[in-house]
Every structure is written in structure tokens, then in C-alpha cells.
Amino acid sequence: MWVIKVTSLQDKQPIYINIDMIGHFYEVEAEINNVGRVVKAKHTVIGTTTHNNGGFKVTESIEEIAKRLINAGNGLANIIKD
């Protein structure tokens, strides 16, 4: 089993996701209210094939997640560095 480490948008804690269970991922633009204040930061949603709960909201961009998935294919995903 290969996992990637991503960061939760809500509490900035690490989340480890089995790459075989990723069903989709997409980026969500920042929400800005009518006075110019950011209501919700730009983030990425990673959906899994095993749950229909809307997915995990993470701080990493699509490009960062794609790099981690490519590294997982090369056997590098199990090396976790903080």
C-alpha cells in the first residue's frame, strides 16, 4: 500500500491517503466576501472511491499532489519527511 501525506485545510494536521483509493481531485478557488475578505482559502479536494462524503479539503495544489502521486509510482511515497 502506498500513501501520500497531505495537510488538512481545517486544522493543518497531516492526512495520509492510500493512492489506490483516490477517485478524483480538483482545485477550489478562494471565496471572497463583498468587503474583500477571504472567507475560504484556495484549496484542493481529494475524493476517495470508498466514501461519498465530499472528499478531503487539503492545502496542497493539484501540481503538488500530482508530483506526490508520480513519486509514489517510483516507490518514494512511503518516505515521509517533515
A tleap script that builds the chain and sets N, CA, C and O, in Angstrom:
source leaprc.protein.ff14SB
mol = sequence {
  NMET TRP VAL ILE LYS VAL THR SER LEU GLN
  ASP LYS GLN PRO ILE TYR ILE ASN ILE ASP
  MET ILE GLY HIE PHE TYR GLU VAL GLU ALA
  GLU ILE ASN ASN VAL GLY ARG VAL VAL LYS
  ALA LYS HIE THR VAL ILE GLY THR THR THR
  HIE ASN ASN GLY GLY PHE LYS VAL THR GLU
  SER ILE GLU GLU ILE ALA LYS ARG LEU ILE
  ASN ALA GLY ASN GLY LEU ALA ASN ILE ILE
  LYS CASP
}
set mol.1.N position { 0.854 -1.186 0.000 }
set mol.1.CA position { 0.000 0.000 0.000 }
set mol.1.C position { 0.893 1.239 0.000 }
set mol.1.O position { 1.801 1.361 0.822 }
set mol.2.N position { 0.629 2.140 -0.914 }
set mol.2.CA position { 1.363 3.406 -0.993 }
set mol.2.C position { 0.451 4.543 -0.556 }
set mol.2.O position { -0.702 4.615 -0.982 }
set mol.3.N position { 0.956 5.422 0.284 }
set mol.3.CA position { 0.165 6.548 0.765 }
set mol.3.C position { 0.900 7.854 0.456 }
set mol.3.O position { 2.124 7.887 0.324 }
set mol.4.N position { 0.116 8.922 0.346 }
set mol.4.CA position { 0.700 10.251 0.247 }
set mol.4.C position { 0.266 11.038 1.478 }
set mol.4.O position { -0.807 10.813 2.038 }
set mol.5.N position { 1.120 11.956 1.877 }
set mol.5.CA position { 0.833 12.805 3.034 }
set mol.5.C position { 0.389 14.162 2.515 }
set mol.5.O position { 1.088 14.789 1.719 }
set mol.6.N position { -0.773 14.612 2.967 }
set mol.6.CA position { -1.289 15.938 2.624 }
set mol.6.C position { -1.702 16.630 3.916 }
set mol.6.O position { -1.731 16.004 4.976 }
set mol.7.N position { -2.022 17.921 3.831 }
set mol.7.CA position { -2.341 18.717 5.011 }
set mol.7.C position { -3.803 19.139 4.995 }
set mol.7.O position { -4.273 19.716 4.015 }
set mol.8.N position { -4.517 18.857 6.065 }
set mol.8.CA position { -5.918 19.231 6.193 }
set mol.8.C position { -6.076 20.752 6.191 }
set mol.8.O position { -5.339 21.456 6.881 }
set mol.9.N position { -7.024 21.246 5.426 }
set mol.9.CA position { -7.305 22.677 5.387 }
set mol.9.C position { -7.855 23.164 6.726 }
set mol.9.O position { -7.540 24.268 7.170 }
set mol.10.N position { -8.671 22.342 7.357 }
set mol.10.CA position { -9.367 22.755 8.579 }
set mol.10.C position { -8.436 22.936 9.773 }
set mol.10.O position { -8.454 23.987 10.414 }
set mol.11.N position { -7.627 21.929 10.078 }
set mol.11.CA position { -6.816 22.006 11.300 }
set mol.11.C position { -5.311 21.890 11.059 }
set mol.11.O position { -4.534 21.787 12.008 }
set mol.12.N position { -4.899 21.906 9.780 }
set mol.12.CA position { -3.477 21.872 9.392 }
set mol.12.C position { -2.750 20.620 9.871 }
set mol.12.O position { -1.524 20.620 9.977 }
set mol.13.N position { -3.485 19.565 10.156 }
set mol.13.CA position { -2.906 18.287 10.573 }
set mol.13.C position { -2.673 17.404 9.345 }
set mol.13.O position { -3.362 17.556 8.336 }
set mol.14.N position { -1.707 16.482 9.422 }
set mol.14.CA position { -1.449 15.610 8.270 }
set mol.14.C position { -2.565 14.590 8.067 }
set mol.14.O position { -3.182 14.111 9.019 }
set mol.15.N position { -2.799 14.278 6.803 }
set mol.15.CA position { -3.730 13.221 6.408 }
set mol.15.C position { -2.936 12.290 5.503 }
set mol.15.O position { -2.216 12.756 4.619 }
set mol.16.N position { -3.054 10.994 5.708 }
set mol.16.CA position { -2.385 10.005 4.870 }
set mol.16.C position { -3.446 9.284 4.057 }
set mol.16.O position { -4.364 8.678 4.610 }
set mol.17.N position { -3.310 9.354 2.724 }
set mol.17.CA position { -4.330 8.791 1.836 }
set mol.17.C position { -3.701 7.691 0.984 }
set mol.17.O position { -2.661 7.889 0.356 }
set mol.18.N position { -4.352 6.531 0.974 }
set mol.18.CA position { -3.938 5.418 0.126 }
set mol.18.C position { -4.175 5.837 -1.328 }
set mol.18.O position { -5.301 6.170 -1.698 }
set mol.19.N position { -3.121 5.824 -2.155 }
set mol.19.CA position { -3.256 6.341 -3.518 }
set mol.19.C position { -4.192 5.487 -4.378 }
set mol.19.O position { -4.741 5.979 -5.363 }
set mol.20.N position { -4.379 4.217 -4.018 }
set mol.20.CA position { -5.288 3.358 -4.779 }
set mol.20.C position { -6.747 3.734 -4.564 }
set mol.20.O position { -7.608 3.329 -5.345 }
set mol.21.N position { -7.038 4.501 -3.519 }
set mol.21.CA position { -8.415 4.861 -3.190 }
set mol.21.C position { -8.795 6.272 -3.652 }
set mol.21.O position { -9.916 6.715 -3.404 }
set mol.22.N position { -7.877 6.984 -4.321 }
set mol.22.CA position { -8.195 8.326 -4.810 }
set mol.22.C position { -9.050 8.198 -6.060 }
set mol.22.O position { -8.636 7.600 -7.053 }
set mol.23.N position { -10.244 8.766 -5.999 }
set mol.23.CA position { -11.154 8.719 -7.132 }
set mol.23.C position { -11.061 9.958 -8.000 }
set mol.23.O position { -11.208 9.879 -9.220 }
set mol.24.N position { -10.820 11.093 -7.383 }
set mol.24.CA position { -10.718 12.358 -8.112 }
set mol.24.C position { -10.074 13.412 -7.216 }
set mol.24.O position { -10.014 13.257 -5.997 }
set mol.25.N position { -9.599 14.479 -7.836 }
set mol.25.CA position { -9.179 15.655 -7.082 }
set mol.25.C position { -9.334 16.872 -7.967 }
set mol.25.O position { -9.128 16.809 -9.179 }
set mol.26.N position { -9.699 17.978 -7.347 }
set mol.26.CA position { -9.921 19.228 -8.080 }
set mol.26.C position { -9.648 20.408 -7.166 }
set mol.26.O position { -9.721 20.303 -5.942 }
set mol.27.N position { -9.332 21.538 -7.793 }
set mol.27.CA position { -8.997 22.747 -7.053 }
set mol.27.C position { -10.227 23.641 -6.894 }
set mol.27.O position { -11.057 23.741 -7.798 }
set mol.28.N position { -10.332 24.279 -5.747 }
set mol.28.CA position { -11.417 25.204 -5.443 }
set mol.28.C position { -10.803 26.588 -5.220 }
set mol.28.O position { -9.907 26.752 -4.392 }
set mol.29.N position { -11.282 27.558 -5.951 }
set mol.29.CA position { -10.769 28.934 -5.812 }
set mol.29.C position { -11.189 29.528 -4.469 }
set mol.29.O position { -12.153 29.074 -3.853 }
set mol.30.N position { -10.469 30.529 -4.030 }
set mol.30.CA position { -10.784 31.214 -2.773 }
set mol.30.C position { -12.124 31.929 -2.886 }
set mol.30.O position { -12.470 32.458 -3.942 }
set mol.31.N position { -12.868 31.939 -1.799 }
set mol.31.CA position { -14.122 32.689 -1.724 }
set mol.31.C position { -13.845 34.021 -1.035 }
set mol.31.O position { -13.263 34.059 0.049 }
set mol.32.N position { -14.260 35.097 -1.662 }
set mol.32.CA position { -14.045 36.432 -1.112 }
set mol.32.C position { -15.401 37.099 -0.936 }
set mol.32.O position { -16.210 37.127 -1.864 }
set mol.33.N position { -15.650 37.640 0.263 }
set mol.33.CA position { -16.955 38.274 0.500 }
set mol.33.C position { -16.994 39.673 -0.122 }
set mol.33.O position { -16.028 40.103 -0.753 }
set mol.34.N position { -18.107 40.376 0.058 }
set mol.34.CA position { -18.315 41.666 -0.611 }
set mol.34.C position { -17.445 42.809 -0.081 }
set mol.34.O position { -17.419 43.882 -0.683 }
set mol.35.N position { -16.740 42.605 1.023 }
set mol.35.CA position { -15.824 43.635 1.516 }
set mol.35.C position { -14.365 43.270 1.250 }
set mol.35.O position { -13.456 43.923 1.762 }
set mol.36.N position { -14.144 42.235 0.456 }
set mol.36.CA position { -12.800 41.849 0.063 }
set mol.36.C position { -12.065 40.933 1.020 }
set mol.36.O position { -10.860 40.733 0.873 }
set mol.37.N position { -12.755 40.377 1.990 }
set mol.37.CA position { -12.126 39.483 2.960 }
set mol.37.C position { -12.267 38.029 2.484 }
set mol.37.O position { -13.325 37.617 2.007 }
set mol.38.N position { -11.187 37.273 2.624 }
set mol.38.CA position { -11.208 35.866 2.218 }
set mol.38.C position { -12.045 35.072 3.218 }
set mol.38.O position { -11.747 35.038 4.412 }
set mol.39.N position { -13.104 34.431 2.702 }
set mol.39.CA position { -13.986 33.622 3.540 }
set mol.39.C position { -13.469 32.186 3.610 }
set mol.39.O position { -13.474 31.565 4.674 }
set mol.40.N position { -13.023 31.667 2.468 }
set mol.40.CA position { -12.480 30.316 2.402 }
set mol.40.C position { -11.255 30.349 1.502 }
set mol.40.O position { -11.323 30.835 0.373 }
set mol.41.N position { -10.144 29.837 1.993 }
set mol.41.CA position { -8.884 29.869 1.244 }
set mol.41.C position { -8.935 28.918 0.048 }
set mol.41.O position { -9.699 27.953 0.038 }
set mol.42.N position { -8.109 29.208 -0.960 }
set mol.42.CA position { -7.969 28.313 -2.097 }
set mol.42.C position { -7.463 26.967 -1.586 }
set mol.42.O position { -6.553 26.915 -0.759 }
set mol.43.N position { -8.055 25.879 -2.079 }
set mol.43.CA position { -7.669 24.551 -1.616 }
set mol.43.C position { -7.981 23.504 -2.675 }
set mol.43.O position { -8.564 23.809 -3.715 }
set mol.44.N position { -7.590 22.280 -2.401 }
set mol.44.CA position { -7.863 21.150 -3.290 }
set mol.44.C position { -8.708 20.141 -2.531 }
set mol.44.O position { -8.514 19.926 -1.335 }
set mol.45.N position { -9.645 19.526 -3.236 }
set mol.45.CA position { -10.478 18.469 -2.663 }
set mol.45.C position { -10.026 17.141 -3.264 }
set mol.45.O position { -9.938 17.000 -4.484 }
set mol.46.N position { -9.739 16.168 -2.395 }
set mol.46.CA position { -9.377 14.818 -2.830 }
set mol.46.C position { -10.513 13.889 -2.438 }
set mol.46.O position { -10.785 13.697 -1.252 }
set mol.47.N position { -11.175 13.312 -3.431 }
set mol.47.CA position { -12.263 12.369 -3.182 }
set mol.47.C position { -11.764 10.939 -3.232 }
set mol.47.O position { -10.901 10.601 -4.042 }
set mol.48.N position { -12.309 10.106 -2.369 }
set mol.48.CA position { -11.911 8.695 -2.353 }
set mol.48.C position { -13.019 7.834 -2.942 }
set mol.48.O position { -14.186 8.226 -2.973 }
set mol.49.N position { -12.631 6.662 -3.404 }
set mol.49.CA position { -13.598 5.754 -4.023 }
set mol.49.C position { -14.444 5.027 -2.990 }
set mol.49.O position { -15.454 4.416 -3.341 }
set mol.50.N position { -14.051 5.083 -1.724 }
set mol.50.CA position { -14.745 4.312 -0.694 }
set mol.50.C position { -15.788 5.110 0.079 }
set mol.50.O position { -16.569 4.524 0.828 }
set mol.51.N position { -15.821 6.434 -0.082 }
set mol.51.CA position { -16.769 7.266 0.664 }
set mol.51.C position { -17.390 8.319 -0.249 }
set mol.51.O position { -16.752 8.803 -1.183 }
set mol.52.N position { -18.611 8.655 0.029 }
set mol.52.CA position { -19.294 9.711 -0.705 }
set mol.52.C position { -19.550 10.871 0.256 }
set mol.52.O position { -20.693 11.271 0.474 }
set mol.53.N position { -18.455 11.409 0.834 }
set mol.53.CA position { -18.589 12.437 1.858 }
set mol.53.C position { -18.088 13.803 1.396 }
set mol.53.O position { -17.942 14.716 2.209 }
set mol.54.N position { -17.824 13.950 0.099 }
set mol.54.CA position { -17.342 15.226 -0.404 }
set mol.54.C position { -15.836 15.331 -0.488 }
set mol.54.O position { -15.320 16.264 -1.104 }
set mol.55.N position { -15.128 14.415 0.104 }
set mol.55.CA position { -13.677 14.386 -0.011 }
set mol.55.C position { -12.961 15.142 1.093 }
set mol.55.O position { -13.576 15.743 1.974 }
set mol.56.N position { -11.640 15.089 1.012 }
set mol.56.CA position { -10.780 15.763 1.976 }
set mol.56.C position { -10.370 17.111 1.410 }
set mol.56.O position { -9.921 17.192 0.267 }
set mol.57.N position { -10.518 18.162 2.190 }
set mol.57.CA position { -10.080 19.501 1.787 }
set mol.57.C position { -8.655 19.683 2.284 }
set mol.57.O position { -8.399 19.647 3.488 }
set mol.58.N position { -7.717 19.883 1.339 }
set mol.58.CA position { -6.299 19.949 1.689 }
set mol.58.C position { -5.667 21.225 1.149 }
set mol.58.O position { -6.194 21.851 0.230 }
set mol.59.N position { -4.537 21.601 1.727 }
set mol.59.CA position { -3.871 22.852 1.350 }
set mol.59.C position { -3.006 22.712 0.097 }
set mol.59.O position { -2.740 23.712 -0.569 }
set mol.60.N position { -2.565 21.517 -0.238 }
set mol.60.CA position { -1.680 21.314 -1.381 }
set mol.60.C position { -2.409 21.583 -2.702 }
set mol.60.O position { -3.618 21.382 -2.816 }
set mol.61.N position { -1.643 22.039 -3.688 }
set mol.61.CA position { -2.209 22.295 -5.019 }
set mol.61.C position { -2.286 20.990 -5.811 }
set mol.61.O position { -1.731 19.970 -5.403 }
set mol.62.N position { -2.974 21.037 -6.935 }
set mol.62.CA position { -3.067 19.867 -7.807 }
set mol.62.C position { -1.671 19.443 -8.270 }
set mol.62.O position { -1.374 18.251 -8.342 }
set mol.63.N position { -0.825 20.414 -8.582 }
set mol.63.CA position { 0.528 20.105 -9.043 }
set mol.63.C position { 1.328 19.363 -7.965 }
set mol.63.O position { 2.033 18.400 -8.267 }
set mol.64.N position { 1.219 19.812 -6.717 }
set mol.64.CA position { 1.931 19.151 -5.623 }
set mol.64.C position { 1.426 17.722 -5.430 }
set mol.64.O position { 2.218 16.801 -5.227 }
set mol.65.N position { 0.117 17.541 -5.494 }
set mol.65.CA position { -0.463 16.207 -5.334 }
set mol.65.C position { -0.037 15.307 -6.487 }
set mol.65.O position { 0.287 14.139 -6.269 }
set mol.66.N position { -0.032 15.832 -7.710 }
set mol.66.CA position { 0.398 15.048 -8.871 }
set mol.66.C position { 1.848 14.594 -8.718 }
set mol.66.O position { 2.171 13.449 -9.035 }
set mol.67.N position { 2.724 15.475 -8.237 }
set mol.67.CA position { 4.125 15.101 -8.010 }
set mol.67.C position { 4.226 13.979 -6.988 }
set mol.67.O position { 5.023 13.055 -7.154 }
set mol.68.N position { 3.432 14.055 -5.945 }
set mol.68.CA position { 3.466 13.012 -4.913 }
set mol.68.C position { 2.958 11.684 -5.465 }
set mol.68.O position { 3.469 10.622 -5.110 }
set mol.69.N position { 1.963 11.746 -6.326 }
set mol.69.CA position { 1.449 10.513 -6.934 }
set mol.69.C position { 2.486 9.905 -7.876 }
set mol.69.O position { 2.653 8.686 -7.910 }
set mol.70.N position { 3.177 10.740 -8.635 }
set mol.70.CA position { 4.236 10.250 -9.519 }
set mol.70.C position { 5.353 9.622 -8.692 }
set mol.70.O position { 5.853 8.551 -9.036 }
set mol.71.N position { 5.743 10.280 -7.609 }
set mol.71.CA position { 6.770 9.721 -6.733 }
set mol.71.C position { 6.324 8.402 -6.118 }
set mol.71.O position { 7.142 7.510 -5.892 }
set mol.72.N position { 5.032 8.278 -5.848 }
set mol.72.CA position { 4.516 7.025 -5.295 }
set mol.72.C position { 4.731 5.891 -6.282 }
set mol.72.O position { 5.057 4.773 -5.884 }
set mol.73.N position { 4.550 6.173 -7.565 }
set mol.73.CA position { 4.782 5.166 -8.596 }
set mol.73.C position { 6.242 4.766 -8.698 }
set mol.73.O position { 6.557 3.671 -9.163 }
set mol.74.N position { 7.134 5.645 -8.267 }
set mol.74.CA position { 8.563 5.356 -8.267 }
set mol.74.C position { 9.030 4.755 -6.939 }
set mol.74.O position { 10.225 4.538 -6.735 }
set mol.75.N position { 8.083 4.490 -6.041 }
set mol.75.CA position { 8.444 3.893 -4.761 }
set mol.75.C position { 8.927 4.879 -3.721 }
set mol.75.O position { 9.550 4.472 -2.741 }
set mol.76.N position { 8.662 6.161 -3.899 }
set mol.76.CA position { 9.159 7.172 -2.965 }
set mol.76.C position { 8.099 7.668 -1.995 }
set mol.76.O position { 8.422 8.436 -1.089 }
set mol.77.N position { 6.849 7.260 -2.151 }
set mol.77.CA position { 5.775 7.819 -1.333 }
set mol.77.C position { 5.828 7.349 0.118 }
set mol.77.O position { 5.299 8.022 1.003 }
set mol.78.N position { 6.446 6.225 0.368 }
set mol.78.CA position { 6.474 5.746 1.749 }
set mol.78.C position { 7.557 6.406 2.577 }
set mol.78.O position { 7.668 6.145 3.775 }
set mol.79.N position { 8.365 7.263 1.950 }
set mol.79.CA position { 9.378 8.023 2.683 }
set mol.79.C position { 8.742 9.343 3.105 }
set mol.79.O position { 8.509 10.214 2.267 }
set mol.80.N position { 8.460 9.496 4.387 }
set mol.80.CA position { 7.740 10.662 4.871 }
set mol.80.C position { 8.721 11.556 5.617 }
set mol.80.O position { 9.352 11.137 6.587 }
set mol.81.N position { 8.839 12.783 5.152 }
set mol.81.CA position { 9.732 13.736 5.801 }
set mol.81.C position { 8.915 14.952 6.214 }
set mol.81.O position { 8.067 15.424 5.457 }
set mol.82.N position { 9.170 15.451 7.402 }
set mol.82.CA position { 8.506 16.669 7.865 }
set mol.82.C position { 9.400 17.849 7.676 }
set mol.82.O position { 9.019 18.972 8.008 }
savepdb mol mol.pdb
quit
